[in-house]
């Protein structure tokens, strides 16, 4: 066995060992991540996500309530404007009548 053949065998053995080690690490990562993400286990990110979703639902409910109140206030304002418009028209009619009575 020459020096070149020995070197090639050692390099081949190192390459095979590196590939084998990489495959074992990949398998280990798959197994451990599967165990961490198993159903029933709650992580901190899951808790934060649930809290964020709950906060979003609360905000949407508050927005809906405020929109409802705004529509109600707008309807009341429109009714008051109509009433005021009617009262002003009645006032102008009465003033016109009074003016007719004074001129008669």
Backbone as a printed PyTorch tensor [residue, N CA C, xyz], in Angstrom:
tensor([[[   0.8490,   -1.1610,    0.0000],
         [   0.0000,    0.0000,    0.0000],
         [   0.8980,    1.2290,    0.0000]],

        [[   0.6160,    2.0670,   -0.9630],
         [   1.4580,    3.2480,   -1.0950],
         [   0.9170,    4.3720,   -0.2250]],

        [[   1.7010,    5.4080,   -0.1740],
         [   1.3480,    6.5880,    0.6190],
         [   0.0620,    7.2280,    0.0840]],

        [[  -0.1120,    7.2800,   -1.2100],
         [  -1.2780,    7.8940,   -1.8410],
         [  -2.5370,    7.0950,   -1.5190]],

        [[  -2.4480,    5.7820,   -1.5910],
         [  -3.6040,    4.9480,   -1.2810],
         [  -4.0130,    5.0980,    0.1780]],

        [[  -3.0350,    5.1460,    1.0680],
         [  -3.3160,    5.3350,    2.4860],
         [  -3.9820,    6.6760,    2.7390]],

        [[  -3.4990,    7.7100,    2.0740],
         [  -4.0810,    9.0440,    2.2260],
         [  -5.5210,    9.0610,    1.7220]],

        [[  -5.7770,    8.4500,    0.5800],
         [  -7.1270,    8.3950,    0.0260],
         [  -8.0720,    7.6260,    0.9430]],

        [[  -7.5830,    6.5380,    1.5390],
         [  -8.4110,    5.7680,    2.4540],
         [  -8.7390,    6.5810,    3.7150]],

        [[  -7.7570,    7.2920,    4.2480],
         [  -8.0030,    8.1080,    5.4320],
         [  -8.9790,    9.2550,    5.1270]],

        [[  -8.7940,    9.9060,    3.9800],
         [  -9.6940,   10.9950,    3.5840],
         [ -11.0950,   10.4510,    3.3830]],

        [[ -11.2180,    9.3050,    2.7440],
         [ -12.5220,    8.6840,    2.5300],
         [ -13.1800,    8.3550,    3.8600]],

        [[ -12.4100,    7.8250,    4.7970],
         [ -12.9500,    7.4910,    6.1110],
         [ -13.4300,    8.7480,    6.8340]],

        [[ -12.6910,    9.8250,    6.7460],
         [ -13.0870,   11.0870,    7.3880],
         [ -14.3630,   11.6330,    6.7440]],

        [[ -14.4420,   11.5830,    5.4140],
         [ -15.6340,   12.0730,    4.7060],
         [ -16.8470,   11.2450,    5.0970]],

        [[ -16.6830,    9.9190,    5.1400],
         [ -17.7890,    9.0400,    5.5340],
         [ -18.2030,    9.3410,    6.9760]],

        [[ -17.2440,    9.5520,    7.8520],
         [ -17.5600,    9.8620,    9.2460],
         [ -18.3100,   11.1910,    9.3570]],

        [[ -17.9040,   12.1820,    8.5800],
         [ -18.5900,   13.4810,    8.6050],
         [ -20.0220,   13.3380,    8.1040]],

        [[ -20.2070,   12.6120,    7.0240],
         [ -21.5590,   12.4180,    6.4750],
         [ -22.4230,   11.6360,    7.4630]],

        [[ -21.8590,   10.5860,    8.0580],
         [ -22.5770,    9.7940,    9.0470],
         [ -22.9580,   10.6580,   10.2520]],

        [[ -22.0410,   11.4740,   10.7170],
         [ -22.3210,   12.3630,   11.8460],
         [ -23.4020,   13.3780,   11.5120]],

        [[ -23.3560,   13.9070,   10.3040],
         [ -24.3690,   14.8730,    9.8850],
         [ -25.7410,   14.2100,    9.8330]],

        [[ -25.8030,   12.9760,    9.3280],
         [ -27.0880,   12.2650,    9.2660],
         [ -27.6270,   11.9850,   10.6680]],

        [[ -26.7580,   11.5830,   11.5820],
         [ -27.2050,   11.3350,   12.9540],
         [ -27.7160,   12.6210,   13.6110]],

        [[ -27.0240,   13.7270,   13.3600],
         [ -27.4670,   15.0070,   13.9220],
         [ -28.8230,   15.3980,   13.3470]],

        [[ -29.0200,   15.1910,   12.0620],
         [ -30.2870,   15.5230,   11.4120],
         [ -31.4260,   14.6920,   12.0190]],

        [[ -31.1580,   13.3860,   12.2120],
         [ -32.1620,   12.5110,   12.8290],
         [ -32.4560,   12.9590,   14.2520]],

        [[ -31.4180,   13.2970,   15.0040],
         [ -31.5960,   13.7600,   16.3750],
         [ -32.4400,   15.0400,   16.4160]],

        [[ -32.1670,   15.9880,   15.5370],
         [ -32.9410,   17.2270,   15.4910],
         [ -34.4040,   16.9530,   15.1690]],

        [[ -34.6600,   16.0510,   14.2380],
         [ -36.0420,   15.7040,   13.8800],
         [ -36.7750,   15.1050,   15.0760]],

        [[ -36.1150,   14.2100,   15.7830],
         [ -36.7540,   13.5440,   16.9220],
         [ -37.0030,   14.5370,   18.0530]],

        [[ -36.0190,   15.3610,   18.3680],
         [ -36.1960,   16.2850,   19.4920],
         [ -37.1890,   17.3880,   19.1630]],

        [[ -37.2270,   17.8710,   17.9270],
         [ -38.2060,   18.8980,   17.5690],
         [ -39.6090,   18.3160,   17.5680]],

        [[ -39.7400,   17.0620,   17.1600],
         [ -41.0490,   16.4150,   17.1760],
         [ -41.5390,   16.2840,   18.6160]],

        [[ -40.6290,   15.9770,   19.5420],
         [ -41.0180,   15.8490,   20.9450],
         [ -41.4080,   17.2020,   21.5260]],

        [[ -40.7240,   18.2710,   21.1210],
         [ -41.0400,   19.5940,   21.6380],
         [ -42.3650,   20.1090,   21.0920]],

        [[ -42.6870,   19.7300,   19.8710],
         [ -43.9040,   20.2160,   19.2320],
         [ -45.0350,   19.1960,   19.3090]],

        [[ -44.9360,   18.2820,   20.2380],
         [ -45.9580,   17.2510,   20.3750],
         [ -47.2830,   17.8910,   20.8090]],

        [[ -48.4110,   17.3070,   20.3940],
         [ -49.7090,   17.8480,   20.7960],
         [ -49.8490,   17.8120,   22.3170]],

        [[ -50.4810,   18.8230,   22.8470],
         [ -50.6840,   18.8890,   24.2870],
         [ -49.6270,   19.6940,   25.0050]],

        [[ -48.4870,   19.9180,   24.3650],
         [ -47.4450,   20.7230,   24.9860],
         [ -47.6090,   22.1580,   24.5320]],

        [[ -47.6320,   23.0560,   25.4820],
         [ -47.7880,   24.4700,   25.1700],
         [ -46.4620,   25.1820,   25.4090]],

        [[ -46.0460,   25.9130,   24.4220],
         [ -44.7990,   26.6590,   24.5600],
         [ -45.1180,   28.1100,   24.8700]],

        [[ -44.0980,   28.8650,   25.1480],
         [ -44.2760,   30.2890,   25.4460],
         [ -44.8280,   31.0210,   24.2260]],

        [[ -44.3860,   30.6260,   23.0490],
         [ -44.8910,   31.2580,   21.8330],
         [ -46.3660,   30.9440,   21.6250]],

        [[ -46.7610,   29.7240,   21.9490],
         [ -48.1760,   29.3770,   21.8520],
         [ -49.0040,   30.2350,   22.7970]],

        [[ -48.5100,   30.4370,   24.0030],
         [ -49.2250,   31.2630,   24.9760],
         [ -49.3160,   32.7050,   24.4920]],

        [[ -48.2390,   33.2060,   23.9280],
         [ -48.2640,   34.5740,   23.4070],
         [ -49.2250,   34.6890,   22.2390]],

        [[ -49.2400,   33.6810,   21.3930],
         [ -50.1580,   33.6850,   20.2520],
         [ -51.6030,   33.6640,   20.7230]],

        [[ -51.9060,   32.8260,   21.6930],
         [ -53.2690,   32.7690,   22.2290],
         [ -53.6620,   34.0950,   22.8630]],

        [[ -52.7560,   34.7080,   23.5870],
         [ -53.0370,   36.0030,   24.2110],
         [ -53.2540,   37.0780,   23.1500]],

        [[ -52.4430,   37.0360,   22.0910],
         [ -52.6040,   38.0230,   21.0170],
         [ -53.9410,   37.8430,   20.3090]],

        [[ -54.3500,   36.6060,   20.0910],
         [ -55.6410,   36.3520,   19.4540],
         [ -56.7740,   36.8220,   20.3590]],

        [[ -56.6610,   36.5520,   21.6570],
         [ -57.6880,   37.0060,   22.5970],
         [ -57.7540,   38.5310,   22.6280]],

        [[ -56.6020,   39.1770,   22.6080],
         [ -56.5770,   40.6460,   22.6030],
         [ -57.2000,   41.1880,   21.3190]],

        [[ -56.9430,   40.5090,   20.2060],
         [ -57.5390,   40.9440,   18.9430],
         [ -59.0590,   40.8120,   18.9980]],

        [[ -59.5520,   39.7240,   19.5640],
         [ -60.9970,   39.5480,   19.6730],
         [ -61.6110,   40.6090,   20.5890]],

        [[ -60.9080,   40.9190,   21.6870],
         [ -61.4230,   41.9680,   22.5870],
         [ -61.4530,   43.3100,   21.8770]],

        [[ -60.4140,   43.5900,   21.1000],
         [ -60.3670,   44.8620,   20.3670],
         [ -61.4770,   44.9300,   19.3210]],

        [[ -61.7270,   43.8180,   18.6450],
         [ -62.8020,   43.8000,   17.6490],
         [ -64.1590,   43.9980,   18.3060]],

        [[ -64.3620,   43.3840,   19.4740],
         [ -65.6260,   43.5490,   20.1900],
         [ -65.7960,   44.9950,   20.6450]],

        [[ -64.7130,   45.5960,   21.1460],
         [ -64.7790,   46.9940,   21.5750],
         [ -65.0470,   47.9040,   20.3820]],

        [[ -64.4210,   47.6090,   19.2440],
         [ -64.6560,   48.4110,   18.0440],
         [ -66.1090,   48.3060,   17.6000]],

        [[ -66.6660,   47.0960,   17.6450],
         [ -68.0680,   46.9070,   17.2560],
         [ -68.9920,   47.6790,   18.1940]],

        [[ -68.6950,   47.6500,   19.4880],
         [ -69.5190,   48.3840,   20.4540],
         [ -69.4300,   49.8890,   20.1970]],

        [[ -68.2330,   50.3730,   19.9370],
         [ -68.0640,   51.8070,   19.6710],
         [ -68.7540,   52.2130,   18.3700]],

        [[ -68.6730,   51.3750,   17.3550],
         [ -69.3600,   51.6680,   16.0980],
         [ -70.8690,   51.7090,   16.2960]],

        [[ -71.3840,   50.7930,   17.0990],
         [ -72.8110,   50.7780,   17.3930],
         [ -73.2260,   52.0480,   18.1240]],

        [[ -72.4300,   52.4320,   19.1130],
         [ -72.7210,   53.6570,   19.8620],
         [ -72.6350,   54.8820,   18.9610]],

        [[ -71.6670,   54.8900,   18.0590],
         [ -71.5240,   56.0090,   17.1320],
         [ -72.7390,   56.1110,   16.2220]],

        [[ -73.2010,   54.9700,   15.6910],
         [ -74.3890,   54.9970,   14.8330],
         [ -75.6020,   55.4970,   15.6040]],

        [[ -75.7250,   55.0870,   16.8640],
         [ -76.8420,   55.5320,   17.6880],
         [ -76.7620,   57.0430,   17.9200]],

        [[ -75.5830,   57.5480,   18.2400],
         [ -75.4010,   58.9770,   18.4610],
         [ -75.6950,   59.7690,   17.1830]],

        [[ -75.2730,   59.2290,   16.0380],
         [ -75.5390,   59.9080,   14.7680],
         [ -77.0390,   59.9570,   14.4870]],

        [[ -77.7510,   58.8680,   14.7950],
         [ -79.2020,   58.8430,   14.5900],
         [ -79.8840,   59.8560,   15.5070]],

        [[ -79.4490,   59.9240,   16.7560],
         [ -80.0210,   60.8910,   17.6990],
         [ -79.7430,   62.3200,   17.2370]],

        [[ -78.5320,   62.5650,   16.7680],
         [ -78.1690,   63.9020,   16.2840],
         [ -79.0320,   64.2860,   15.0880]],

        [[ -79.2390,   63.3430,   14.1770],
         [ -80.0750,   63.6240,   13.0040],
         [ -81.5140,   63.9060,   13.4270]],

        [[ -82.0160,   63.1660,   14.4030],
         [ -83.3780,   63.4150,   14.8980],
         [ -83.4770,   64.8060,   15.5320]],

        [[ -82.4590,   65.1900,   16.2950],
         [ -82.4640,   66.5240,   16.9140],
         [ -82.4040,   67.6170,   15.8500]],

        [[ -81.6070,   67.3960,   14.8130],
         [ -81.5300,   68.3850,   13.7280],
         [ -82.8780,   68.5300,   13.0370]],

        [[ -83.5530,   67.3930,   12.7950],
         [ -84.8730,   67.4520,   12.1660],
         [ -85.8600,   68.2040,   13.0600]],

        [[ -85.7880,   67.9160,   14.3530],
         [ -86.6760,   68.6170,   15.2960],
         [ -86.3850,   70.1030,   15.3180]],

        [[ -85.1370,   70.4780,   15.3260],
         [ -84.7520,   71.8900,   15.3340],
         [ -85.1750,   72.5670,   14.0380]],

        [[ -85.0080,   71.8760,   12.9350],
         [ -85.4190,   72.4200,   11.6440],
         [ -86.9300,   72.6790,   11.6430]],

        [[ -87.6940,   71.7260,   12.1910],
         [ -89.1510,   71.8980,   12.2870],
         [ -89.5170,   73.0600,   13.1880]],

        [[ -88.8100,   73.1780,   14.3110],
         [ -89.0970,   74.2720,   15.2490],
         [ -88.7740,   75.6180,   14.6160]],

        [[ -87.6890,   75.7020,   13.8890],
         [ -87.3460,   76.9610,   13.2230],
         [ -88.3920,   77.3190,   12.1650]],

        [[ -88.8540,   76.3050,   11.4290],
         [ -89.8890,   76.5590,   10.4250],
         [ -91.1630,   77.0400,   11.0940]],

        [[ -91.5310,   76.4020,   12.2040],
         [ -92.7320,   76.8180,   12.9540],
         [ -92.5610,   78.2370,   13.4760]],

        [[ -91.3490,   78.5650,   13.9710],
         [ -91.0880,   79.9140,   14.4680],
         [ -91.2380,   80.9340,   13.3390]],

        [[ -90.6930,   80.6330,   12.1800],
         [ -90.8050,   81.5720,   11.0560],
         [ -92.2600,   81.7260,   10.6220]],

        [[ -93.0270,   80.6300,   10.6570],
         [ -94.4510,   80.7190,   10.3100],
         [ -95.1950,   81.5930,   11.3110]],

        [[ -94.9050,   81.4130,   12.5990],
         [ -95.5780,   82.2230,   13.6330],
         [ -95.1820,   83.6850,   13.5290]],

        [[ -93.8990,   83.9440,   13.2410],
         [ -93.4640,   85.3330,   13.0740],
         [ -94.1590,   85.9710,   11.8720]],

        [[ -94.3230,   85.1980,   10.8020],
         [ -95.0220,   85.7150,    9.6160],
         [ -96.4870,   85.9940,    9.9570]],

        [[ -97.1390,   85.1200,   10.7250],
         [ -98.5210,   85.3330,   11.1470],
         [ -98.6430,   86.5650,   12.0080]],

        [[ -97.6860,   86.6970,   12.9520],
         [ -97.7130,   87.8620,   13.8380],
         [ -97.5360,   89.1440,   13.0390]],

        [[ -96.6800,   89.1100,   12.0560],
         [ -96.4600,   90.2810,   11.2130],
         [ -97.7240,   90.6240,   10.4350]],

        [[ -98.4360,   89.5940,    9.9730],
         [ -99.7010,   89.8410,    9.2690],
         [-100.7380,   90.4700,   10.1940]],

        [[-100.7700,   89.9550,   11.4400],
         [-101.7430,   90.4860,   12.4070],
         [-101.4100,   91.9450,   12.7250]],

        [[-100.1430,   92.2620,   12.8560],
         [ -99.7490,   93.6390,   13.1710],
         [-100.0670,   94.5660,   11.9840]],

        [[ -99.9110,   94.0880,   10.8020],
         [-100.1500,   94.9150,    9.6300],
         [-101.6280,   95.0070,    9.2900]],

        [[-102.4300,   94.1880,    9.8730],
         [-103.8590,   94.2090,    9.5410],
         [-104.6220,   95.2370,   10.3070]]])
